[in-house]
C-alpha cells in the first residue's frame, strides 16, 4: 500500500486492462490482415503503406460484424428507475 492507502499500480489498472483487451482482439483477428507492420523486439517498423500501415481483408472482416445487444431497461413498469 502507498501513503494514500491505494495499491501503487491502481492508477495504471484501466490502461493495462485496455491493453490486454486490445491484445486479445488483435490475436483473435490475426487472420484478417493482408499487410501489417513488421514487429521487432521492442518496436514496430514503419510501413510505407498509407495510414497506420495495416491492410485488412474486408471480406473476411465482414464475417465478424458486431451486432447490437438489447440495451438494459432502466425503468420498471411504473416508471421508477432501476439498476438492471
C-alpha positions in Angstrom: 0.0 0.0 0.0 1.1 3.5 -0.7 0.8 6.6 1.5 -2.7 7.3 0.1 -4.0 3.9 1.0 -4.2 2.6 -2.6 -2.2 -0.1 -4.3 0.7 1.6 -6.1 -0.4 0.5 -9.5 -4.1 1.3 -9.1 -4.0 4.3 -11.5 -2.5 2.2 -14.2 -5.1 -0.6 -14.0 -7.5 0.8 -16.6 -4.7 1.2 -19.2 -3.5 -2.3 -18.5 -7.0 -3.7 -18.8 -7.4 -1.9 -22.2 -4.1 -3.1 -23.5 -4.9 -6.7 -22.5 -8.3 -6.5 -24.2 -6.8 -5.0 -27.3 -4.1 -7.7 -27.4 -6.7 -10.4 -27.2 -8.7 -8.8 -30.0 -5.7 -8.5 -32.3 -4.6 -12.1 -31.7 -8.1 -13.3 -32.4 -8.2 -11.2 -35.6 -4.7 -12.2 -36.9 -6.2 -13.9 -40.0 -7.7 -10.6 -41.2 -4.5 -8.9 -42.0 -3.2 -8.7 -45.6 -0.4 -6.3 -44.7 0.8 -5.2 -41.3 3.9 -3.6 -39.8 7.0 -5.8 -39.1 7.3 -6.2 -35.3 10.8 -6.4 -33.9 11.7 -6.7 -30.2 10.6 -3.5 -28.6 9.3 -1.7 -31.6 7.4 -1.9 -34.9 9.0 -0.9 -38.2 7.3 1.9 -40.0 5.5 0.9 -43.1 5.2 2.7 -46.5 1.5 2.0 -46.6 -0.9 4.9 -46.0 -2.4 5.5 -42.6 -1.1 3.2 -39.8 0.3 0.7 -42.3 -2.4 -2.0 -41.9 -4.4 -3.5 -44.7 -7.2 -5.9 -43.8 -9.2 -8.5 -45.8 -12.6 -6.7 -45.8 -14.5 -9.8 -47.0 -13.1 -11.8 -44.1 -13.7 -8.9 -41.7 -17.4 -8.9 -42.7 -17.8 -12.3 -41.1 -17.1 -10.7 -37.7 -19.6 -7.8 -37.8 -20.6 -6.5 -34.4 -24.3 -6.9 -33.5 -26.0 -4.6 -31.1 -27.3 -6.2 -27.9 -30.5 -5.1 -26.4 -29.9 -2.2 -24.0 -30.9 -2.6 -20.4 -34.3 -1.4 -19.4 -33.6 1.1 -16.6 -37.2 1.8 -15.7 -39.8 -0.5 -14.1 -43.4 -0.8 -15.4 -44.4 2.0 -13.0 -41.7 4.4 -14.3 -39.3 4.1 -11.4 -35.6 3.8 -12.1 -33.8 0.5 -11.5 -30.2 -0.6 -12.0 -31.0 -3.5 -14.1 
